[in-house]
Amino acid sequence: MVDIRTFPRGDVVTADPDTTASDLASRMAEESVGSIVIVEDDRPVGIVTDRDLTVEVLAAGEDPSSVTAENVMTEDPVTADAEAGIFEVLSRMEEAEVRRIPAVDEDGTVVAIVSYDDFVALFGREVAKLGNIAEAESPSYEE
């Protein structure tokens, strides 16, 4: 079974709890990500999503340069073991009703983050492979 470290794209983007909302938004734009894992000693203590910034900062009329990650983050994010299989992680995401889940190693250090979109892309590629196999073994379709 594939473990979740093998398919996420890129490195996990992290920040400290005292990072401002403005800086978080800039990092999200620079890195093309929708979330940042908030860490202390490389261990996840929270997660901030683009939605958190929109709802908790912008819509609330707060000053993005004075609000910190600690003010808007979801504390104690649900995590998964980096060696967990994809179906185990999907079940964990479903139970917790989250779209993103940081993966941690045996020391609790963040090593990856997996999103709902990562799973959609992975399963899409696998379904395409199944289609290719079926087409190769079937008579051609005539229009």
Buried (B, 14 or more C-beta within 10 A) or exposed (E): EEBBBEBBEEEBBBBEBEBBBBBBBEBBEEEEBBBBBBBEEBBBBBBBBBEBBEEBBEEEEBEBEEBBBBBBBBEEBBBBBBBBBBEBBBEBBEEEEBBBBBBBBEEEBBBBBBBEEBBEEBEEEEEEEEEEEEEEEEEEEEE
